[in-house]
Amino acid sequence: MMNRLFEIINSSIGRKVIMAITGIVVVGFLLGHMTGNLLVFKGPDAINHYAEFLQSKPLLIWTNRIVLLVSLILHIWAATTLTLDAWNARPVPYASSQRILETTYAARTMRWGGPIIALYVIYHLLHFTVGRVGPQHFEGDVYMNIVTGFRIPYIAGFYIICMLAIGFHLYHGIWSFFQTLGANHPLYNPLRRIIAVAIALTITAGFISVPLGVIFRVIGGDIP
């Protein structure tokens, strides 16, 4: 039975299903994280109380972290092995009219999305969670860390560029998710595209709004 399970997991369909499921987990995390981040627009009390609430729930935090980490590892494994299989099956690139029509900028740059996201996550943790990079770290004051961090142009710019890359990655990932479910038909593709754009744009705009808010003094405007 275990051998059969491993055969299913290692099959092309099995790995696509794993990518789809883990992708849903990542999208859910991003939506939740973005919603929490947007509390910064309500002022220091809102975002700091939210952070204190999370810190008071270590079991919840670590469960989320472990689930997210496992999901990311499985997602990267499935994506990498599927890409390698595709390259090995077709060593000589070719183009067809249908492939050209279906290929988007997001799809063509998908391979770069993973490394950029990995760099973003590492820097984000070192910056806001650990406080090892960036300006002075204010322990327990998320609001001040956000304001002082994003007032530095290269840090704000790095975050914005990374979130744009994640947005493209999300768009193609959500588009591919529906294809995995079999919803690849001219009748459904327009709706499929709208859903992919809406989710990717919502998450990207939500995250980018924070550094932009700091840059334009909507956030922390009263702080010298």
TIFIGU-892531 format. One record per residue (C-alpha): x, y, z; residue in one letter. Coordinates in pm, whole numbers, plus 50000, padded with zeros to 5 digits. Each point is the difference from the previous one (the first is absolute). Layout:
+-------+-------+-------+------+
!     x !     y !     z ! code !
+-------+-------+-------+------+
!     X !     Y !     Z !    a !
...
+-------+-------+-------+------+
END
This chain:
+-------+-------+-------+------+
!     x !     y !     z ! code !
+-------+-------+-------+------+
! 50000 ! 50000 ! 50000 !    m !
! 50285 ! 50238 ! 50086 !    m !
! 50168 ! 49923 ! 49669 !    n !
! 49678 ! 50086 ! 49820 !    r !
! 49975 ! 50327 ! 50194 !    l !
! 50357 ! 50096 ! 49905 !    f !
! 49927 ! 49914 ! 49636 !    e !
! 49699 ! 50234 ! 50003 !    i !
! 50199 ! 50279 ! 50169 !    i !
! 50289 ! 49965 ! 49754 !    n !
! 49771 ! 49996 ! 49698 !    s !
! 49954 ! 50315 ! 49795 !    s !
! 49636 ! 50034 ! 50107 !    i !
! 50089 ! 49937 ! 50365 !    g !
! 50265 ! 50272 ! 50002 !    r !
! 49765 ! 50244 ! 49828 !    k !
! 49741 ! 49932 ! 50269 !    v !
! 50265 ! 50057 ! 50268 !    i !
! 50092 ! 50330 ! 49834 !    m !
! 49635 ! 50103 ! 49994 !    a !
! 49932 ! 49911 ! 50365 !    i !
! 50319 ! 50158 ! 50133 !    t !
! 49934 ! 50303 ! 49780 !    g !
! 49662 ! 50046 ! 50171 !    i !
! 50175 ! 49987 ! 50339 !    v !
! 50249 ! 50269 ! 49891 !    v !
! 49726 ! 50223 ! 49856 !    v !
! 49801 ! 49964 ! 50321 !    g !
! 50304 ! 50096 ! 50206 !    f !
! 50070 ! 50303 ! 49780 !    l !
! 49640 ! 50120 ! 50028 !    l !
! 50008 ! 49966 ! 50378 !    g !
! 50341 ! 50165 ! 50029 !    h !
! 49895 ! 50285 ! 49771 !    m !
! 49682 ! 50061 ! 50200 !    t !
! 50203 ! 50024 ! 50320 !    g !
! 50252 ! 50234 ! 49838 !    n !
! 49727 ! 50239 ! 49889 !    l !
! 49922 ! 50072 ! 50366 !    l !
! 50303 ! 50230 ! 49988 !    v !
! 49777 ! 50256 ! 49825 !    f !
! 49788 ! 50017 ! 50317 !    k !
! 50299 ! 50109 ! 50206 !    g !
! 50257 ! 49853 ! 50241 !    p !
! 49750 ! 49865 ! 50253 !    d !
! 49815 ! 49785 ! 49746 !    a !
! 50305 ! 49833 ! 49843 !    i !
! 50188 ! 49963 ! 50329 !    n !
! 49702 ! 49848 ! 50182 !    h !
! 49956 ! 49759 ! 49708 !    y !
! 50367 ! 49900 ! 50027 !    a !
! 49966 ! 49955 ! 50378 !    e !
! 49697 ! 49778 ! 49946 !    f !
! 50195 ! 49779 ! 49760 !    l !
! 50296 ! 49981 ! 50237 !    q !
! 49764 ! 49884 ! 50275 !    s !
! 49901 ! 49701 ! 49784 !    k !
! 50330 ! 49815 ! 49945 !    p !
! 49826 ! 49674 ! 49908 !    l !
! 49802 ! 50177 ! 49728 !    l !
! 50308 ! 50180 ! 49868 !    i !
! 50220 ! 49691 ! 49989 !    w !
! 49727 ! 49785 ! 49847 !    t !
! 49961 ! 50257 ! 49723 !    n !
! 50376 ! 50024 ! 49951 !    r !
! 50045 ! 49623 ! 49977 !    i !
! 49706 ! 49956 ! 49762 !    v !
! 50129 ! 50286 ! 49785 !    l !
! 50358 ! 49868 ! 49999 !    l !
! 49891 ! 49647 ! 49904 !    v !
! 49770 ! 50143 ! 49732 !    s !
! 50280 ! 50213 ! 49854 !    l !
! 50243 ! 49705 ! 49993 !    i !
! 49746 ! 49773 ! 49831 !    l !
! 49900 ! 50278 ! 49760 !    h !
! 50360 ! 50065 ! 49895 !    i !
! 50071 ! 49626 ! 49970 !    w !
! 49695 ! 49939 ! 49782 !    a !
! 50068 ! 50305 ! 49783 !    a !
! 50368 ! 49915 ! 49953 !    t !
! 49946 ! 49633 ! 49913 !    t !
! 49714 ! 50080 ! 49762 !    l !
! 50214 ! 50261 ! 49824 !    t !
! 50293 ! 49759 ! 49969 !    l !
! 49770 ! 49729 ! 49864 !    d !
! 49865 ! 50242 ! 49740 !    a !
! 50350 ! 50101 ! 49893 !    w !
! 50117 ! 49638 ! 49977 !    n !
! 49693 ! 49898 ! 49801 !    a !
! 50052 ! 50282 ! 49752 !    r !
! 50372 ! 50084 ! 49986 !    p !
! 49959 ! 50205 ! 49683 !    v !
! 49779 ! 50304 ! 50053 !    p !
! 49722 ! 50049 ! 49755 !    y !
! 49714 ! 50241 ! 49961 !    a !
! 49650 ! 49957 ! 49876 !    s !
! 49738 ! 50263 ! 49938 !    s !
! 49792 ! 49869 ! 50291 !    q !
! 50298 ! 50007 ! 50237 !    r !
! 50088 ! 50355 ! 49897 !    i !
! 49643 ! 50109 ! 50062 !    l !
! 49987 ! 49837 ! 50344 !    e !
! 50345 ! 50113 ! 50115 !    t !
! 50004 ! 50313 ! 50211 !    t !
! 50275 ! 50209 ! 50152 !    y !
! 49915 ! 49851 ! 50339 !    a !
! 50038 ! 49646 ! 49867 !    a !
! 50330 ! 50074 ! 49824 !    r !
! 50147 ! 50151 ! 50318 !    t !
! 49856 ! 49734 ! 50235 !    m !
! 50342 ! 49840 ! 50053 !    r !
! 50134 ! 50326 ! 50147 !    w !
! 49705 ! 50042 ! 50235 !    g !
! 50114 ! 49729 ! 50240 !    g !
! 50352 ! 50136 ! 50069 !    p !
! 49867 ! 50356 ! 50035 !    i !
! 49731 ! 49886 ! 50245 !    i !
! 50260 ! 49802 ! 50198 !    a !
! 50224 ! 50308 ! 50026 !    l !
! 49701 ! 50210 ! 50103 !    y !
! 49897 ! 49757 ! 50276 !    v !
! 50355 ! 49977 ! 50139 !    i !
! 50048 ! 50377 ! 49999 !    y !
! 49652 ! 50060 ! 50143 !    h !
! 50071 ! 49768 ! 50294 !    l !
! 50343 ! 50152 ! 50064 !    l !
! 49854 ! 50350 ! 49977 !    h !
! 49672 ! 49994 ! 50192 !    f !
! 50010 ! 49677 ! 50203 !    t !
! 50364 ! 49966 ! 50106 !    v !
! 50107 ! 50364 ! 49958 !    g !
! 50344 ! 49912 ! 49863 !    r !
! 49989 ! 50217 ! 49687 !    v !
! 49870 ! 50346 ! 49924 !    g !
! 49977 ! 50295 ! 50239 !    p !
! 49968 ! 49992 ! 50379 !    q !
! 49763 ! 49724 ! 50115 !    h !
! 49732 ! 50102 ! 50252 !    f !
! 49915 ! 49688 ! 50199 !    e !
! 49623 ! 49958 ! 50026 !    g !
! 49924 ! 50312 ! 49792 !    d !
! 49897 ! 49873 ! 49658 !    v !
! 49873 ! 50342 ! 49895 !    y !
! 50337 ! 50171 ! 50055 !    m !
! 50186 ! 49716 ! 49827 !    n !
! 49777 ! 50040 ! 49694 !    i !
! 50034 ! 50379 ! 49990 !    v !
! 50377 ! 50013 ! 50054 !    t !
! 50058 ! 49710 ! 49763 !    g !
! 49799 ! 50124 ! 49704 !    f !
! 50130 ! 50355 ! 50032 !    r !
! 50325 ! 49864 ! 49858 !    i !
! 49948 ! 50013 ! 49620 !    p !
! 50196 ! 49686 ! 49908 !    y !
! 49812 ! 49790 ! 50259 !    i !
! 49660 ! 50127 ! 49882 !    a !
! 50105 ! 49950 ! 49638 !    g !
! 50118 ! 49645 ! 50068 !    f !
! 49668 ! 49909 ! 50163 !    y !
! 49799 ! 50152 ! 49716 !    i !
! 50202 ! 49819 ! 49731 !    i !
! 49969 ! 49670 ! 50187 !    c !
! 49625 ! 50040 ! 50042 !    m !
! 49960 ! 50072 ! 49628 !    l !
! 50192 ! 49679 ! 49927 !    a !
! 49778 ! 49812 ! 50245 !    i !
! 49695 ! 50150 ! 49828 !    g !
! 50107 ! 49861 ! 49662 !    f !
! 50074 ! 49666 ! 50167 !    h !
! 49656 ! 49996 ! 50164 !    l !
! 49824 ! 50085 ! 49676 !    y !
! 50158 ! 49713 ! 49810 !    h !
! 49963 ! 49764 ! 50296 !    g !
! 49627 ! 50068 ! 50039 !    i !
! 49953 ! 49971 ! 49623 !    w !
! 50179 ! 49663 ! 50006 !    s !
! 49797 ! 49889 ! 50304 !    f !
! 49677 ! 50018 ! 49800 !    f !
! 50170 ! 49819 ! 49713 !    q !
! 50094 ! 49719 ! 50242 !    t !
! 49631 ! 49975 ! 50093 !    l !
! 49919 ! 49956 ! 49632 !    g !
! 49853 ! 50348 ! 49950 !    a !
! 50198 ! 50062 ! 49683 !    n !
! 49740 ! 50088 ! 49740 !    h !
! 49931 ! 50309 ! 49787 !    p !
! 49666 ! 50026 ! 50178 !    l !
! 50158 ! 50022 ! 50347 !    y !
! 50336 ! 50165 ! 49926 !    n !
! 49875 ! 50363 ! 50018 !    p !
! 49854 ! 49941 ! 50348 !    l !
! 50309 ! 49806 ! 50098 !    r !
! 50217 ! 50295 ! 49896 !    r !
! 49783 ! 50250 ! 50189 !    i !
! 50023 ! 49796 ! 50322 !    i !
! 50378 ! 49962 ! 49965 !    a !
! 50049 ! 50372 ! 49935 !    v !
! 49765 ! 50103 ! 50283 !    a !
! 50170 ! 49784 ! 50266 !    i !
! 50355 ! 50083 ! 49888 !    a !
! 49922 ! 50372 ! 49972 !    l !
! 49828 ! 50013 ! 50340 !    t !
! 50292 ! 49836 ! 50180 !    i !
! 50266 ! 50198 ! 49813 !    t !
! 49825 ! 50335 ! 50047 !    a !
! 49934 ! 49927 ! 50367 !    g !
! 50365 ! 49930 ! 50076 !    f !
! 50138 ! 50282 ! 49784 !    i !
! 49765 ! 50254 ! 50159 !    s !
! 50194 ! 49979 ! 50328 !    v !
! 50345 ! 50118 ! 49876 !    p !
! 49828 ! 50252 ! 49773 !    l !
! 49799 ! 50125 ! 50298 !    g !
! 50322 ! 50056 ! 50193 !    v !
! 50174 ! 50168 ! 49705 !    i !
! 49713 ! 50247 ! 49954 !    f !
! 49965 ! 50055 ! 50377 !    r !
! 49650 ! 49857 ! 50020 !    v !
! 50150 ! 49762 ! 50257 !    i !
! 50219 ! 50152 ! 50269 !    g !
! 49966 ! 50354 ! 49871 !    g !
! 50011 ! 50133 ! 50355 !    d !
! 50332 ! 49826 ! 50073 !    i !
! 50309 ! 50218 ! 49934 !    p !
+-------+-------+-------+------+
END
